Amino acid sequence: MEIETLPYQYILVETDSSIAYVTMNRPDKRNALSLEHMQELIRCFESIAKNRSIAVVILRGNGPAFCAGHDLSEW
């Protein structure tokens, strides 16, 4: 079963054997979590959970920060 890879706006997904790499890709916002970003992550993790060939998930952040917390600018 394939992992859903499109259409994501804020994350990148790669697989290598039994490892899934999920990269938060909002370096300009220091990967701050907006509602849309969190929904993408949830959808991606649900897709990965359905794939029995994936044994490990590594969550990464693109840019200078892993994650700056919630994106308060959307409030």
C-alpha positions in Angstrom: 0.0 0.0 0.0 1.3 3.4 -1.0 1.7 6.3 1.5 -0.3 9.4 0.5 2.3 11.9 -0.7 0.2 14.5 -2.5 -1.2 17.1 -2.1 0.8 18.3 0.9 1.6 22.0 1.2 3.5 22.0 4.4 5.2 18.6 4.6 7.5 16.3 2.5 7.2 12.5 2.7 9.9 10.1 1.7 10.3 6.3 2.2 13.4 4.2 2.3 12.7 0.5 2.8 10.7 0.3 6.1 11.4 3.9 7.2 9.1 6.9 6.5 10.6 10.4 6.7 8.1 13.1 7.3 9.7 16.6 7.0 7.9 19.7 8.2 8.6 22.2 5.4 7.9 25.7 6.5 11.4 27.0 7.2 10.3 30.6 6.8 7.9 30.2 9.7 10.4 27.9 11.6 7.9 25.1 11.0 5.3 26.6 13.3 2.1 24.6 13.3 -0.9 26.1 11.7 -4.2 24.3 11.7 -3.7 23.2 8.1 -0.2 22.0 8.8 -1.4 19.9 11.7 -4.2 18.4 9.6 -1.7 17.5 6.9 0.5 15.8 9.6 -2.5 13.8 10.9 -3.6 12.8 7.4 0.0 11.7 6.6 0.4 9.7 9.9 -3.0 8.0 9.3 -1.8 7.0 5.8 1.5 5.6 7.2 -0.3 3.7 9.9 -2.2 1.8 7.2 1.0 0.7 5.5 2.3 -2.5 7.2 5.7 -2.2 5.4 6.6 0.9 7.4 8.2 0.1 10.8 9.7 3.5 11.7 8.6 7.1 11.2 11.1 9.9 11.6 9.6 13.4 12.0 12.0 16.2 10.9 12.0 19.9 10.5 13.4 21.7 7.4 15.5 24.8 8.2 17.0 26.3 11.3 14.3 25.0 13.8 12.5 21.8 14.3 9.2 23.4 15.3 8.5 26.8 16.8 5.2 25.7 18.3 1.8 26.9 17.2 1.6 29.6 14.5 0.0 32.4 16.5 -0.4 34.6 13.4 -3.5 32.6 12.4 -5.3 33.8 15.5 
